[in-house]
Amino acid sequence: MASQAKQLGRLSATRSLFFLCDMQEKFKPSIGYFEQIAIVSQRLVQAAKSLSIPVVVTEQYPKGLGHTDDSIDVSEAFVVEKTKFSMLVPEVDQFLERNSARKSVVLFGIEAHVCVSQTALDLLEKGYDVHVVADATSSRANTDRVLAFERLQQSGAFVTTSEAVLFELLGDSKAPHFKEVQALIKTSAPDTGLVSKV
């Protein structure tokens, strides 16, 4: 049953982790749709809190690039500094070991074709089910972003949207936290430039 869920990309709140990659202040002027991506990222982080899903956040060289944008509340997340492009630095590997029952990773942030892609590939190699949230992931150039999504799908990742992830994690309108999560998505996710490109 578990292997079938992996093959289909089924998400469960008790078997998932959220990974937020490098959504830092200094990137804001250069990343396409940064503000919209940040709005969706905050929704995901809030939903993770409601659903008791652990959140891992990385910051690429924060001394030079600043910390996670303050529009995203990472106060309850596991935050790690890094210089490596992939999020899978030793501290994150140890976090994965401590949460070994969780085999699905919902991945979002920047940049799609660099840090997000390298993280996804590392996780896939370790046997994780990887779900890349397209409307919460971007790059400086949309060409890099779109082609990164295609490459990740070819490599075995699932490319999805924030609403699809959240409704699948809930599974039922009678779920205990349905109203909390529904409140986060009452307003549709902002346009992140993908509608005519996927």
N, C-alpha and C positions, 0 to 999 in steps of 0.2 A: 504493500500500500504506500509506504513512504517513498519507494523508488518511482512509483507511478506519479505521485504528487510532484516529485522533482522533475520528471519528464514533462509534465504538463505545466509546470511553473505555478502550482497552487501555493497561495500564501496563507499563512496562519499566524496570528498574533503571538502565539506561544513558541513559534519556531523561527521568528524573524528578528533581524537587526536592521537598524537604519544607519547608513553611512553618509555623512555630509562632508563633501570634499572642498576645502579651500575657498569658501565664500567670504573673501576678505576685502576690507575697505579699499585698499589700493587698486584692486582690480575693477572697481566700479566704473571708471571712465572708459575702459577699453573692452569690456565684455558685452557682447550683444545681449540686449534685453536683461541686463543685470537686475534692475529693480523688480521686474516681473518675476524673474527666477527667484529672487529673494522672498517675494510674497508667497510663492508656492512652497519654498523651502520652509518658511515659518509655519505654514499650515501643516506640513508633514511632521515637523518637530513637535508641534502642539498635539497632533493626533497621536504620535508615538507616546507622548506622556499620558494621554487619556487611556491608551491601550496597553500601557506598561511594557512598551517595547524599548529596549536600550538603544541609545543613540551615540554613535562614535563620530567625533568631529575632528578633522585635521586642519592645521594652519601651516601653510608653506612659508618658511622663514619669516615668522611674524615680526622679528626685529626690523626687517626692511619693508615688509608688505602689510604690516598691521594685523589686527586680530579679526575674527569673524565679524561681519557687518552687524552693527547694533540693532538692525531691524529683525534679526534672527536671535531668539532667546536660547542660548546654549548653556544656561546656568546649571542645568541638571544633566548635561551630557558629559561623556568621557572625552575630554579635549586633549589632543596630542599635537605637539610641534614637530615639524619634519623638514628635511631638505630633499629627501627622496621624492620622486614624482608619485609613485604608488603610495596609497595610504597604509599599505602593509609593512609598517615599521615594527621593530620588536615589541613595543608597548601594545600595539594593536594585535599582533599575533598572540600575545599573552591574554589579551581581552577575549579573543576568539576561543582560546583554550578554556578560559573560565566560563564561557557561554557555549560549550560544545554541543548542547542540544539544539541550538539555533542554527539551522543550515541554509536559511534564505537571507540574502542581503538586499535591501532596497537602497540603491545607490543614486546619489544626486549631487550636483555642485558644478565646479569648473576645474579645468577646461575639459570638455567632452573628449577631445582627441589626444589629451596628454594624461593628466593625473587620473581622470575618471576612467579612461580606457585601460591604463596600466593597472589600476586597482581592480577593475572588472576581470581582466585576464588573470591576475594573480589569484583572485578568489575562485575563478572557474577552475584553475589548475589544482586548487585545494579541494575541489569537489563541491563548492557552494553553488546554490541556485542564485543567480544574479539578476536583479530587476532594475534596469536603468530608467529613471523617471525623466522622460524627454522634456516635459514642460517645467522641470526644475534643474535642467542641465544645459550649459551653454559653452560657447567658445568665443574668441574674438571674431573669427570669421564664420559665417553660417555654413560655408562649404565644408570646413573642418568638422563642424558640429554634425551635419547631416551624414557625412561619410563615416564619421566615427560611429554613429548609431548603426549604419549598415554593416560595418566591420564587426561590431560587437554582436549583432544578430547572427552573422555568419560564424562567429566563434562560440555561440551557444547561450548568449545572454538574452533576456527578454527585455524589449524596449516597450515601455508602457507610459501611462499618464498618472498623475497624482490621484485623480478621482477613481480611476480603475483600481489602483492599489488600495485606497482607503475602503472602497465598497467591498472589495474582496476580503480584506482583513476583518471587516465587520461580519459579512456573510449573511446577516439577517436583520431586518428592521426591528426585531425584538431584542437585539444584542444589547447588553447592559450599557454600553457607551455610545449607542447609536445617535442619540440627540446631541451629545457633545460634538461628535465628529460631523454630523449633519450641519451643525451651526457653522463649522469652519468652511464648508463648501456650498453654503446657500447661494453665495455670489460665485458665479462661474470663475474659473481660473483665468487670469489675464492672458491676452494674446502674447505668445512668446515666439511668434514668427515661424511656426512650423506647419500651419494649416495647409499651405499650398506646396510644401516641400517634402512631405513624407510620402 
